[in-house]
């Protein structure tokens, strides 16, 4: 139904900070709604909406003036602000893991699955290298940064411990603390080791891993590993 309803939308930026803004819907249904936001959101991001949704489209709180519902961003425009976004209603509760990582991205079972963690075309070498890890906002600006070390390195990617809590499928920037190089890498897997330390597996786009990092890891340019 095409209907303009006032809505308070709340979400989290990539650095974990919470935000809220007032907007209005362009349409609504039993399963979701579309609205325009000044904050740029990404597919898989969780939002909390409060709006006077018609009872026909509610699953609970039928007698309440405002309907509070967690939503999953499924579509968003690149042009804005404001950015037109389509959301799917989840219900009273957020998805599992939201409390620990409210800025994460959450995919549906029907979404294309990420590549398997061990889908490696290149050998990994167990080696410790000092690295700078950055999380980026949708515009490519650094919102979180930390110094860490690699645990293994190969032409295809590496594994690092981190406290930044990036989401699977997110792109992060990996660089040398001295600023000699930086490159983007895709978070392929997020897990907690037996020692209780969070770790991520990163995959580089093709062969874009810098030769300086390969050399530091003892991998010579031209090797197949």
N, C-alpha and C positions, 0 to 999 in steps of 0.2 A: 504494500500500500504506500502510495506517495503521501508522506505526511511529515510536516516540519514540527519536531518536538524539541523543546529545550533539553540539553543534555550536559551533565558534568562528566568529563572524561578524565581519568587519572591513569598515569603510566609511570615508567621508569626510563631514564636515559641510560646510555651504555655504561656510565660510571656508577650506576646504581642509585642515583639521586631521583627522588620522586617529584612528579609534576602533576598539575591539574590545570584544566582550562574549561571554559564554557563554550559550547557550540550548539548546533542544532542538526537534527537528522534530515536527510533528503527522502528517505523511505525507511520502512520497517516491516518486519514479518515475524512469524513465530521463531524462525531460526536465526535472525540477525538484523543488521541495519547498516546503513551507510551514513557517514557524516564527514564533515570537513574539519581538519585539525591544523593548528598553527605549528604544533610539534610534529616533526617528521617521524613516522613510525615505520617499522619493517614487518614483513610477513613473518608470522610466528610470534609476534610480540603480544603480551597479555595486557589488556586494559580493563579498568573497572568503570562501568557506566552507571549513572544515576539519572533516570528519566521517567516521565509520566507515561509509560508505555500502556496502550490500550489493553484491557483485560484479555481480549481475544488472543493476544500474543504472549501472555504470561504463563509461566509454569508454576509460580508460587507468588506469595504476597499479593493476592488478588484484591484485598481491601486496602492496601497501602497506597498513599498518594504518589510515592516514588518507587520505582522498580530498580533495585541494585543488582547488577549482573556482571559477572566476569565474562570477558570476551576475548576472542583470538583474532588478531588481524590476519585476514586472508588475502586482501588486495589493497594496494595503495598506489597513488599516482606519483609520478616523478616531478610533476609541475606544481609549483606552489611557492610559498604558502598562500592560502591554505591548501593542504593536501587532502584530496578526497580519498577516504579509506572505507573499505568494506569489512565488517567484523561479523564473526559468528558467535552467537550466545553460547556460553559454557554452562552457566548456572550460578548457584550461590557460592560455590567454592572454586578456587583457581586450580590449575593442573598440578599434579604432583611435582615437587621440587621447586615450586614458585617461591616458597618462603625463604629458601636458601639462595635462590638466584632469580629475583623478580625482574631483572633486566635481560634474562635469557630469551632464547627463541625456542618455541615449542611447535613441533611439527605433528601433523596427523598421521595415523597409520596408512592412509591412502596417498600421502605425499611420497615423492620419489625418495627412496632410502639413501642415506649417505654411503659413500664407498666403504667397504669393509676396512677395519682398522689395519689389518695386515696385508692390504693390497699394495705391495711394494714391488717396484720394478728395479730397485737398486738396494744394494747392501747397506746396512747401517753399521757404523763403527762406534763402539762405546767410548766416548771421550767427553771431557768436561771443558766447555768453552764459555767464557763470560759473554752474556748477551743482554740486550735491552729489549723488552717486550712492551708493546703499546696496544691498547684497545682504541678503536676509532669510532667516531660517530658516523652517521650516514653521509656526511659531507667530507669524510676523510680526515677530520681533525682529531688529534690525540686527546682522549678524555681520562685515560688511566695509563700509568707507566710504572714499570718496576725493573730492577736488575735481577737476572736469574742466570742459570747455567744450563747448558745442554747436557743431556745424559747419553744421547747417541745422535749421530749425524750421518746423513747420506745425501746423495744427489737429489733424492725425492723429497726429503724433509728431515725432521728431527723430533725429539721428545724433550720437553722441559717441564720442571716443576713450576707452579705459579699460584699466586693467591688472588689473581685478577678475576677469576670466575667467568671466563668467556664461555659462550654457548657453542655447541656443536654446529658446524656450518658457518660460523662467523669468521670473517677475515681479520687478522691481526698483523701488526707490523713487527718484524724481527730485524734487529740491527746490532751493530757493534757499539759498545758503550762509548768508544772514542769517536763515533760518527764516520767511520770509514766506509760503511755501507748500510743499507736498509732495504728490505724487500717485504712484500706481502706474502702471507701464508694462510692456508685454510685450516681451521680447527677440524680435524677428522674424528677425534675422540677426546672425551673428558672423563677422567676416572680418578679415584683415590687409591694410592698404593697401600701396601700392607703396613707401611710406616705411618699411615694417616695423612700423608702429604698429597694434595691435589696435583695432578699432572695432565698435560695435554699432548696429543700427537698432532704435529703440524705437517701439512703437505704443501710443497711449493708448486707453482704453476709451471708444469713442464720442466725445463732445465734451467730455471731462472735463479737457482741458488748461486750466490756470488762465488767466484773463484777464490776470493780471499778467505771465505769461510771453509771452502774445501781444502785449501792449502793448510789452514790452521788445524784442520781435522786429520791431516796427513793423507788426503786424497788428492792425487795429482790430476790436473786437467788432462782429459783424454782417456782416463781410466773408465772402465765400465761399472765400477762399484759405486 
